Amino acid sequence: MSVLADTPINPLTLTFTDQALEHDFRADGRAKSLVPLRLSLAAGLALHALMGFLDPWVAPETYETYRAIWLIRYAVVCPLFAGMLLLSFAPFFRRLESVILGVGAGCAGWGLILIAFAVYPSGSDLYLTFLCLHLIFSCLLLRLRFPAAMAVSAAVVAGFFLLWFAAAAPTGLPCGGVPAACAPLSGVAASAALGLAMAYGLDRSRRADFLQCRNLGRQADELSRARQQVETLTRVDPLTGLATREHFFELAERDLERCRRYAHPLAIIKMDLDHFKVVNATVGHVTGDQVLRAVARQIQVNVREVDSAGRYGGEEFVVVLPETDCEAALQVGERLRSFIESLRVDTALGRLSVTVSVGVAATADGDTITLDDLIDRADKALLAAKQAGRNRVSDGGA
């Protein structure tokens, strides 16, 4: 119950002081199946109907008043349970559930009080004990929320004392205390109090379960978000926003397999920033990170949605181009080189420009080359571009 103890709650009405939380609790109750409640109502109806048949055997001394008992039980108590059971199938029942069950249980409790006074004073303690168990069992079956249970208990206790005053006045019995002959009837009031305590415990337990499930759900959501963040970190390079090297290989393997299946070409572009170590040494790593982010943005906006770009490592970038032959890949590589060359990055030391060397490799018809071999070709083409003077695009061959 510690989860409930840590939540502000009204101790008298057993309701959450947070109205939004109370609304969610009631909505959660309405969302649950009505089957257990309907089974409880059916069991209560069967119990009271059965007791009517057992009355002559349980309390044979009440035979003369049996007709009155039968009338109250089958004209008041059982119809109330049957009515609540039928209303549970109505579309508006969920909205008025507490009101319907509270009124029904209160009237049923009054019916039991009437039965108790119908057999008084000839009724035995055993019979009255059965009536008390009826009331307690009914409270358990209906699973009333605590405020409704308080109203029912108050109605039952008030009904008991009203009938007791009505019975005591004609006989001249003192009203200052309960006569000894009426002492067994006080068990009905005691059973109402016990039913109230049980309703308090059940309602409190349901609220604790609700909070526990809510906390577990919140923890599950937080765990899911944390898992997604971890997955994002393993798939997306946090500096450039491009795919990580490992994730790029997954995407490239997928595209290569699909292109190989349909005998379509696929190209790889590998880029390396020229003299980037000098940039870091001159203007610092913070500015160097600015340059990497700016280059990554240029790559992202100048490739197709079907293409996948990644950070291969350090200042190296790589792009896979499905459905693209070597000639088209060279055009893409040249476009990327040109846009990066024209890029200007504002730094604390002024505007900075960079260039990039590009290597291109592509599959040929019927080629069974692996991804590693294709990247190796692009790497060799990149090396050739650097050896040729940098800031250019080189074809690694098909």
C-alpha positions as CSV (number, residue, x, y, z in Angstrom):
1,M,0.0,0.0,0.0
2,S,3.0,2.3,0.0
3,V,2.2,3.5,-3.5
4,L,-1.2,4.7,-2.2
5,A,0.3,6.2,0.9
6,D,2.5,8.4,-1.3
7,T,-0.5,9.8,-3.2
8,P,-2.7,12.6,-1.8
9,I,-6.0,11.1,-0.9
10,N,-9.1,12.3,1.1
11,P,-9.3,9.9,4.1
12,L,-13.0,10.5,4.6
13,T,-14.3,9.8,1.1
14,L,-11.3,7.8,-0.1
15,T,-11.0,9.8,-3.3
16,F,-7.8,11.2,-4.9
17,T,-7.4,14.9,-4.3
18,D,-6.0,15.2,-7.8
19,Q,-9.2,15.4,-9.9
20,A,-7.4,14.3,-13.0
21,L,-6.2,11.2,-11.2
22,E,-9.6,10.5,-9.8
23,H,-11.1,10.8,-13.3
24,D,-8.5,8.4,-14.7
25,F,-9.3,5.9,-11.9
26,R,-13.0,6.0,-12.6
27,A,-12.4,5.7,-16.3
28,D,-10.1,2.7,-15.7
29,G,-13.0,1.1,-13.7
30,R,-15.5,1.8,-16.5
31,A,-13.1,0.3,-19.1
32,K,-12.9,-3.0,-17.3
33,S,-15.3,-5.9,-18.1
34,L,-18.7,-6.0,-16.4
35,V,-18.7,-9.7,-16.3
36,P,-17.5,-10.1,-12.7
37,L,-20.1,-7.6,-11.5
38,R,-22.9,-9.3,-13.4
39,L,-21.8,-12.7,-12.0
40,S,-21.8,-11.1,-8.5
41,L,-25.3,-9.7,-9.0
42,A,-26.6,-13.0,-10.3
43,A,-25.0,-14.8,-7.3
44,G,-26.7,-12.3,-4.9
45,L,-30.0,-12.8,-6.6
46,A,-29.6,-16.6,-6.3
47,L,-28.6,-16.3,-2.7
48,H,-31.6,-14.3,-1.6
49,A,-34.0,-16.5,-3.7
50,L,-32.5,-19.6,-2.1
51,M,-32.9,-18.2,1.4
52,G,-36.6,-17.6,0.8
53,F,-37.0,-21.4,0.2
54,L,-34.8,-22.2,3.3
55,D,-36.7,-19.8,5.6
56,P,-39.2,-22.4,6.9
57,W,-36.3,-24.8,7.7
58,V,-33.8,-22.3,9.0
59,A,-36.3,-20.5,11.3
60,P,-39.5,-22.7,11.7
61,E,-40.6,-20.4,14.5
62,T,-41.2,-17.7,11.9
63,Y,-43.8,-19.7,10.1
64,E,-46.7,-17.5,11.0
65,T,-44.9,-14.4,9.6
66,Y,-43.5,-16.3,6.6
67,R,-45.9,-14.6,4.2
68,A,-44.6,-11.2,5.2
69,I,-41.0,-12.4,4.9
70,W,-41.8,-13.9,1.5
71,L,-43.4,-10.7,0.3
72,I,-40.4,-8.6,1.4
73,R,-37.8,-11.0,0.0
74,Y,-39.5,-11.6,-3.4
75,A,-41.2,-8.3,-3.9
76,V,-38.4,-6.0,-2.7
77,V,-34.9,-7.6,-2.3
78,C,-34.8,-10.0,-5.2
79,P,-36.4,-7.6,-7.7
80,L,-33.7,-5.0,-6.7
81,F,-30.9,-7.4,-7.5
82,A,-32.6,-8.5,-10.7
83,G,-33.1,-4.8,-11.7
84,M,-29.5,-4.0,-11.1
85,L,-28.5,-7.0,-13.1
86,L,-30.7,-5.9,-16.0
87,L,-29.5,-2.3,-15.8
88,S,-25.9,-3.5,-16.1
89,F,-26.6,-4.2,-19.8
90,A,-27.9,-0.7,-20.4
91,P,-25.6,1.7,-22.3
92,F,-25.8,4.3,-19.5
93,F,-24.9,1.9,-16.7
94,R,-21.2,2.8,-16.7
95,R,-21.9,6.4,-16.1
96,L,-24.3,5.8,-13.2
97,E,-22.8,2.6,-11.9
98,S,-22.1,3.8,-8.4
99,V,-25.5,5.5,-8.1
100,I,-27.5,2.5,-9.3
101,L,-25.6,0.0,-7.2
102,G,-25.7,2.3,-4.1
103,V,-29.4,2.9,-4.3
104,G,-30.1,-0.8,-5.1
105,A,-27.9,-2.0,-2.2
106,G,-29.5,0.6,0.2
107,C,-33.0,-0.5,-0.7
108,A,-32.0,-4.2,-0.4
109,G,-30.5,-3.4,3.1
110,W,-33.8,-1.8,4.1
111,G,-35.6,-5.0,2.9
112,L,-33.4,-7.1,5.2
113,I,-34.2,-4.7,8.1
114,L,-37.9,-5.2,7.4
115,I,-37.5,-9.0,7.4
116,A,-35.7,-8.7,10.7
117,F,-38.5,-6.8,12.3
118,A,-41.1,-9.1,10.6
119,V,-39.7,-12.0,12.6
120,Y,-39.1,-10.0,15.8
121,P,-39.4,-11.0,18.6
122,S,-39.9,-14.7,17.6
123,G,-36.8,-14.7,15.4
124,S,-33.9,-16.7,16.6
125,D,-30.4,-15.4,16.9
126,L,-29.4,-17.8,14.2
127,Y,-31.8,-16.4,11.8
128,L,-30.8,-12.9,12.5
129,T,-27.2,-13.9,12.0
130,F,-28.1,-15.2,8.6
131,L,-29.6,-11.8,7.8
132,C,-26.4,-10.1,8.9
133,L,-24.3,-12.4,6.7
134,H,-26.7,-11.5,3.8
135,L,-25.9,-7.8,4.2
136,I,-22.1,-8.3,4.5
137,F,-22.1,-10.8,1.5
138,S,-24.1,-8.3,-0.6
139,C,-21.5,-5.5,0.1
140,L,-18.7,-7.9,-1.0
141,L,-20.6,-8.9,-4.1
142,L,-21.4,-5.4,-5.3
143,R,-17.9,-4.1,-4.7
144,L,-19.2,-0.6,-4.0
145,R,-16.9,2.3,-4.0
146,F,-16.4,3.6,-0.5
147,P,-18.5,6.8,-0.8
148,A,-21.5,4.7,-2.1
149,A,-20.9,2.1,0.7
150,M,-21.0,4.9,3.3
151,A,-24.4,6.1,1.9
152,V,-25.7,2.5,1.9
153,S,-24.5,1.9,5.5
154,A,-26.0,5.1,6.7
155,A,-29.3,4.3,5.1
156,V,-29.3,0.8,6.6
157,V,-28.4,2.0,10.1
158,A,-31.0,4.8,9.9
159,G,-33.6,2.4,8.7
160,F,-32.8,0.1,11.7
161,F,-33.2,2.8,14.3
162,L,-36.3,4.3,12.6
163,L,-38.0,0.9,12.7
164,W,-36.8,0.2,16.2
165,F,-38.3,3.5,17.4
166,A,-41.5,2.7,15.6
167,A,-41.5,-0.7,17.3
168,A,-40.6,0.6,20.7
169,A,-43.0,3.5,20.9
170,P,-46.3,1.5,21.0
171,T,-44.9,-0.8,23.6
172,G,-43.7,2.0,25.8
173,L,-40.1,0.7,25.8
174,P,-37.6,3.3,26.7
175,C,-35.8,4.9,23.8
176,G,-32.7,5.8,25.7
177,G,-31.2,2.3,25.2
178,V,-31.7,-0.8,23.2
179,P,-34.0,-3.2,25.0
180,A,-32.6,-6.6,25.7
181,A,-35.2,-8.2,23.5
182,C,-34.0,-6.1,20.6
183,A,-30.3,-6.8,21.1
184,P,-30.0,-9.4,18.4
185,L,-31.3,-6.8,15.9
186,S,-28.4,-4.6,16.6
187,G,-26.3,-7.2,14.6
188,V,-27.9,-5.8,11.5
189,A,-26.4,-2.4,12.2
190,A,-23.1,-4.0,13.1
191,S,-23.1,-5.9,9.9
192,A,-23.6,-2.6,8.0
193,A,-20.5,-1.2,9.7
194,L,-18.6,-4.3,8.9
195,G,-19.7,-4.1,5.3
196,L,-18.5,-0.5,5.3
197,A,-15.1,-1.5,6.5
198,M,-14.9,-4.1,3.9
199,A,-15.9,-1.7,1.2
200,Y,-13.2,0.7,2.5
201,G,-10.6,-2.0,2.2
202,L,-11.7,-3.2,-1.2
203,D,-11.8,0.4,-2.6
204,R,-8.4,1.2,-1.1
205,S,-7.0,-2.0,-2.6
206,R,-8.4,-1.2,-6.0
207,R,-6.9,2.3,-5.9
208,A,-3.5,0.9,-4.8
209,D,-3.7,-1.6,-7.7
210,F,-4.6,1.2,-10.1
211,L,-1.6,3.3,-9.0
212,Q,0.7,0.3,-9.2
213,C,-0.4,-0.5,-12.7
214,R,-0.1,3.2,-13.6
215,N,3.4,3.4,-12.2
216,L,4.3,0.1,-14.0
217,G,2.9,1.5,-17.2
218,R,4.9,4.7,-16.8
219,Q,8.0,2.8,-16.1
220,A,7.4,0.6,-19.2
221,D,7.0,3.8,-21.3
222,E,10.2,5.2,-19.8
223,L,12.0,1.9,-20.5
224,S,10.7,1.9,-24.1
225,R,11.8,5.5,-24.7
226,A,15.2,4.7,-23.2
227,R,15.5,1.6,-25.5
228,Q,14.5,3.8,-28.5
229,Q,17.2,6.3,-27.5
230,V,19.8,3.6,-27.3
231,E,18.7,2.2,-30.7
232,T,18.8,5.7,-32.1
233,L,22.3,6.2,-30.8
234,T,23.4,2.9,-32.4
235,R,21.8,3.8,-35.7
236,V,22.3,7.6,-36.0
237,D,25.6,9.4,-35.6
238,P,24.9,12.0,-32.9
239,L,27.2,14.7,-34.5
240,T,26.2,14.6,-38.1
241,G,22.7,13.0,-38.0
242,L,23.8,10.5,-40.6
243,A,23.7,6.7,-40.2
244,T,26.5,5.2,-38.1
245,R,29.0,3.0,-39.8
246,E,27.4,-0.2,-38.5
247,H,23.9,0.9,-39.5
248,F,25.1,2.1,-42.9
249,F,26.4,-1.4,-43.5
250,E,23.0,-2.9,-42.7
251,L,21.3,-0.5,-45.1
252,A,23.8,-1.1,-47.8
253,E,23.7,-4.9,-47.5
254,R,19.9,-4.7,-47.8
255,D,20.0,-2.5,-50.9
256,L,22.8,-4.6,-52.5
257,E,20.8,-7.8,-51.9
258,R,17.7,-6.3,-53.5
259,C,19.6,-4.9,-56.5
260,R,21.4,-8.2,-57.0
261,R,18.0,-10.1,-56.9
262,Y,16.6,-8.0,-59.7
263,A,19.9,-7.6,-61.6
264,H,19.9,-3.8,-61.0
265,P,23.0,-1.7,-60.6
266,L,24.1,-0.2,-57.3
267,A,26.8,2.4,-56.6
268,I,28.9,3.5,-53.6
269,I,30.3,7.0,-53.1
270,K,33.1,7.5,-50.5
271,M,34.2,11.0,-49.6
272,D,37.0,12.3,-47.4
273,L,37.5,16.0,-46.4
274,D,40.8,17.4,-47.7
275,H,43.4,18.4,-45.1
276,F,40.8,18.2,-42.3
277,K,43.5,17.5,-39.7
278,V,44.9,20.9,-40.5
279,V,41.4,22.4,-39.9
280,N,41.2,20.8,-36.5
281,A,44.7,21.9,-35.6
282,T,44.2,25.5,-36.8
283,V,40.7,26.4,-35.6
284,G,40.0,23.6,-33.1
285,H,37.8,20.6,-32.8
286,V,34.7,22.5,-32.0
287,T,34.9,24.4,-35.3
288,G,35.8,21.1,-37.0
289,D,32.6,19.6,-35.7
290,Q,30.7,22.6,-37.2
291,V,32.3,21.8,-40.5
292,L,31.4,18.1,-40.3
293,R,27.7,19.0,-39.5
294,A,27.6,21.4,-42.4
295,V,29.0,18.9,-44.9
296,A,26.6,16.2,-43.6
297,R,23.7,18.6,-44.2
298,Q,24.9,19.2,-47.8
299,I,25.0,15.4,-48.3
300,Q,21.5,14.9,-46.9
301,V,19.8,17.5,-49.1
302,N,21.6,16.4,-52.3
303,V,20.8,12.7,-52.3
304,R,17.5,10.9,-52.9
305,E,15.2,9.5,-50.3
306,V,16.1,6.0,-51.4
307,D,19.8,6.7,-51.0
308,S,21.5,6.1,-47.6
309,A,24.2,8.3,-46.3
310,G,26.5,7.5,-43.3
311,R,29.5,8.7,-41.5
312,Y,32.2,6.1,-42.2
313,G,34.5,7.4,-39.6
314,G,36.3,10.7,-38.7
315,E,36.0,13.0,-41.7
316,E,34.9,10.2,-44.1
317,F,31.4,9.9,-45.5
318,V,29.8,7.2,-47.6
319,V,26.6,7.0,-49.7
320,V,24.9,4.0,-51.2
321,L,22.9,4.7,-54.4
322,P,20.5,1.9,-55.4
323,E,19.4,1.6,-59.0
324,T,22.4,3.7,-60.0
325,D,25.1,2.8,-62.5
326,C,28.7,4.1,-62.4
327,E,28.1,7.1,-64.8
328,A,25.1,8.4,-62.8
329,A,27.1,7.9,-59.6
330,L,29.9,10.0,-61.0
331,Q,27.4,12.8,-61.6
332,V,26.1,12.6,-58.1
333,G,29.7,12.6,-56.7
334,E,30.5,15.6,-58.8
335,R,27.4,17.4,-57.6
336,L,28.3,16.7,-54.0
337,R,31.9,17.8,-54.5
338,S,30.8,21.1,-56.0
339,F,28.2,21.9,-53.3
340,I,30.7,21.1,-50.5
341,E,33.4,23.3,-52.3
342,S,31.0,26.2,-52.4
343,L,30.1,25.7,-48.7
344,R,31.1,28.5,-46.3
345,V,31.1,27.8,-42.5
346,D,31.0,30.8,-40.2
347,T,33.5,30.3,-37.3
348,A,35.1,32.5,-34.7
349,L,38.1,33.0,-37.0
350,G,35.9,34.0,-40.0
351,R,34.4,32.0,-42.8
352,L,35.9,28.7,-43.6
353,S,35.7,26.6,-46.8
354,V,36.6,23.0,-47.3
355,T,37.0,20.6,-50.2
356,V,36.4,16.9,-50.6
357,S,37.8,14.0,-52.5
358,V,35.4,11.5,-53.9
359,G,35.7,7.9,-54.9
360,V,33.0,6.0,-56.8
361,A,32.4,2.3,-57.4
362,A,29.5,0.5,-58.9
363,T,28.3,-3.0,-59.7
364,A,28.1,-4.3,-63.2
365,D,25.5,-6.6,-64.8
366,G,25.6,-10.0,-63.3
367,D,28.2,-8.9,-60.8
368,T,28.3,-10.9,-57.6
369,I,30.7,-8.6,-55.7
370,T,30.3,-8.3,-52.0
371,L,29.7,-5.1,-50.1
372,D,33.2,-5.1,-48.6
373,D,34.8,-5.5,-52.0
374,L,32.6,-2.7,-53.4
375,I,33.6,-0.3,-50.6
376,D,37.2,-1.4,-51.1
377,R,36.9,-0.3,-54.8
378,A,35.4,3.0,-53.7
379,D,38.3,3.4,-51.2
380,K,40.8,2.8,-53.9
381,A,39.1,5.4,-56.2
382,L,39.1,7.9,-53.3
383,L,42.9,7.3,-52.9
384,A,43.3,7.9,-56.6
385,A,41.4,11.2,-56.3
386,K,43.7,12.4,-53.5
387,Q,46.8,11.3,-55.3
388,A,45.6,13.2,-58.4
389,G,45.5,16.5,-56.4
390,R,42.4,16.3,-54.2
391,N,39.1,18.1,-54.6
392,R,38.0,15.8,-57.5
393,V,35.9,12.7,-58.3
394,S,37.6,9.4,-59.3
395,D,36.0,6.3,-60.8
396,G,37.1,3.1,-59.2
397,G,35.8,1.0,-62.1
398,A,32.9,-1.4,-62.4
